Amino acid sequence: RDAAAQCKPFLAPGGCVITTQNGVEAPLQAADALGHRSVVASSLNVLAYIDGPGVVSMKAVPSKMAFGEAFAEDGSELTDPAAAESPRTARLLQALRQCKGVTSEIAPHGAWPMIWEKALLMCCIGPLGAVTRASLDMITTVPETRALWKAAITEVAECAEAKGHLIKGKTVEQAVQEVMDRMTKQGQDQPGVTQSTLRDVVTGKPSEINELSGGIIRAGASVGVPTPTHNFMLAALLPQELRARGEKKYSLMGVPGGAPHVQPATPSL
């Protein structure tokens, strides 16, 4: 919301900001700041790491970007997949296709199903990875942890269905199974792979937990869908999140350094 508001002086008449953040609330927050006609929603599929100040390394090329119109003239969330395309998103697609290292498309199933499809992945495996401190291959193969993961995905799919944003023709059960099959295979193919939420929490940095599980909790509350798994994950991670953001300080007695996260290695003399 704050970042979108800072863009306002730079928007030409008819211009737009493109939201790229994980979770399900970024287009809504940007619309609060700028008005719904100034927002286009997008989803990025990229594996990248910050290697240093101003240096981001992409580990998988090409990355993929999908985007589309998210709001109707009256500000309601669009549900017609064809409405994702407009004259301005067509122009945007033409421009982005000139970029290297990324493939772009207008969201074929609509902007909101695109956002919720990614939420099935990122709003579940990221927070659970942070809670368990485990890689994807461990989360998907330890039976008890896998069951918790499935519960988290199911809650997201039920919220998407209640809001009318599941891909048309897909059931909650199908959506959950597709995600589990896809991520299980990725864990097998890439042992040790982690998500950014885990890496942020483990290294004591502010994370997206409030945008991921927190966003699902708020979405569930708005449509009457219980989200107990996401409630648990957010509650479990909040103490360290508040510490990372400097809002509440605490230390752990008996733990070297007193911090709940990994400490930088001490250089050898």
Solvent accessible surface area in square Angstrom, and as a share of the most:
residue,aa,sasa,rsa
1,R,136,0.50
2,D,109,0.57
3,A,65,0.51
4,A,12,0.09
5,A,47,0.37
6,Q,131,0.58
7,C,51,0.31
8,K,121,0.51
9,P,109,0.68
10,F,172,0.72
11,L,50,0.25
12,A,68,0.53
13,P,142,0.89
14,G,66,0.64
15,G,23,0.23
16,C,38,0.23
17,V,21,0.12
18,I,55,0.28
19,T,12,0.07
20,T,54,0.32
21,Q,110,0.49
22,N,28,0.14
23,G,9,0.09
24,V,6,0.03
25,E,28,0.12
26,A,14,0.11
27,P,3,0.02
28,L,65,0.32
29,Q,49,0.22
30,A,4,0.03
31,A,16,0.12
32,D,103,0.53
33,A,26,0.20
34,L,23,0.11
35,G,33,0.32
36,H,48,0.22
37,R,103,0.38
38,S,23,0.15
39,V,1,0.01
40,V,1,0.00
41,A,0,0.00
42,S,6,0.04
43,S,17,0.11
44,L,53,0.26
45,N,83,0.43
46,V,70,0.40
47,L,47,0.23
48,A,29,0.23
49,Y,66,0.25
50,I,141,0.72
51,D,89,0.46
52,G,20,0.19
53,P,139,0.87
54,G,86,0.83
55,V,81,0.47
56,V,96,0.55
57,S,30,0.19
58,M,80,0.36
59,K,111,0.47
60,A,48,0.37
61,V,102,0.58
62,P,85,0.53
63,S,12,0.08
64,K,93,0.39
65,M,21,0.09
66,A,10,0.08
67,F,0,0.00
68,G,0,0.00
69,E,8,0.04
70,A,0,0.00
71,F,8,0.03
72,A,27,0.21
73,E,135,0.61
74,D,115,0.60
75,G,28,0.27
76,S,57,0.37
77,E,45,0.20
78,L,34,0.17
79,T,74,0.43
80,D,81,0.42
81,P,38,0.24
82,A,78,0.61
83,A,30,0.23
84,A,2,0.02
85,E,105,0.47
86,S,26,0.17
87,P,102,0.64
88,R,36,0.13
89,T,0,0.00
90,A,42,0.33
91,R,149,0.54
92,L,37,0.19
93,L,24,0.12
94,Q,129,0.57
95,A,59,0.46
96,L,32,0.16
97,R,154,0.56
98,Q,140,0.62
99,C,62,0.37
100,K,198,0.84
101,G,28,0.27
102,V,39,0.22
103,T,73,0.43
104,S,14,0.09
105,E,53,0.24
106,I,26,0.13
107,A,3,0.02
108,P,87,0.55
109,H,86,0.38
110,G,4,0.03
111,A,4,0.03
112,W,2,0.01
113,P,12,0.08
114,M,22,0.10
115,I,11,0.06
116,W,3,0.01
117,E,49,0.22
118,K,43,0.18
119,A,1,0.01
120,L,1,0.01
121,L,20,0.10
122,M,34,0.15
123,C,0,0.00
124,C,0,0.00
125,I,0,0.00
126,G,0,0.00
127,P,0,0.00
128,L,0,0.00
129,G,1,0.01
130,A,0,0.00
131,V,38,0.22
132,T,50,0.29
133,R,106,0.39
134,A,24,0.18
135,S,20,0.13
136,L,0,0.00
137,D,33,0.17
138,M,98,0.44
139,I,0,0.00
140,T,3,0.02
141,T,80,0.46
142,V,50,0.29
143,P,99,0.62
144,E,132,0.59
145,T,26,0.15
146,R,65,0.24
147,A,64,0.49
148,L,58,0.29
149,W,1,0.00
150,K,98,0.42
151,A,40,0.31
152,A,0,0.00
153,I,0,0.00
154,T,38,0.22
155,E,11,0.05
156,V,0,0.00
157,A,0,0.00
158,E,65,0.29
159,C,0,0.00
160,A,0,0.00
161,E,96,0.43
162,A,54,0.42
163,K,56,0.24
164,G,44,0.42
165,H,2,0.01
166,L,21,0.11
167,I,25,0.12
168,K,143,0.61
169,G,82,0.79
170,K,39,0.17
171,T,64,0.37
172,V,14,0.08
173,E,124,0.55
174,Q,91,0.40
175,A,2,0.01
176,V,6,0.04
177,Q,83,0.37
178,E,85,0.38
179,V,8,0.05
180,M,7,0.03
181,D,79,0.41
182,R,127,0.46
183,M,9,0.04
184,T,23,0.14
185,K,122,0.52
186,Q,57,0.25
187,G,1,0.01
188,Q,118,0.52
189,D,89,0.46
190,Q,74,0.33
191,P,101,0.64
192,G,45,0.43
193,V,16,0.09
194,T,30,0.17
195,Q,19,0.09
196,S,42,0.27
197,T,1,0.01
198,L,15,0.08
199,R,62,0.23
200,D,35,0.18
201,V,5,0.03
202,V,31,0.18
203,T,63,0.37
204,G,19,0.18
205,K,113,0.48
206,P,64,0.41
207,S,6,0.04
208,E,52,0.23
209,I,0,0.00
210,N,65,0.33
211,E,66,0.30
212,L,0,0.00
213,S,0,0.00
214,G,0,0.00
215,G,0,0.00
216,I,0,0.00
217,I,37,0.19
218,R,101,0.37
219,A,12,0.09
220,G,0,0.00
221,A,84,0.65
222,S,81,0.52
223,V,51,0.29
224,G,65,0.63
225,V,21,0.12
226,P,103,0.65
227,T,11,0.06
228,P,87,0.55
229,T,11,0.07
230,H,0,0.00
231,N,75,0.38
232,F,100,0.42
233,M,0,0.00
234,L,25,0.13
235,A,64,0.49
236,A,51,0.40
237,L,8,0.04
238,L,65,0.32
239,P,69,0.43
240,Q,16,0.07
241,E,10,0.04
242,L,45,0.22
243,R,62,0.23
244,A,27,0.21
245,R,112,0.41
246,G,50,0.48
247,E,111,0.50
248,K,129,0.55
249,K,183,0.78
250,Y,74,0.28
251,S,79,0.51
252,L,69,0.35
253,M,192,0.86
254,G,86,0.82
255,V,64,0.37
256,P,117,0.74
257,G,70,0.67
258,G,9,0.09
259,A,8,0.06
260,P,31,0.19
261,H,43,0.19
262,V,85,0.49
263,Q,84,0.37
264,P,122,0.77
265,A,96,0.74
266,T,123,0.72
267,P,110,0.69
268,S,110,0.71
269,L,226,1.12
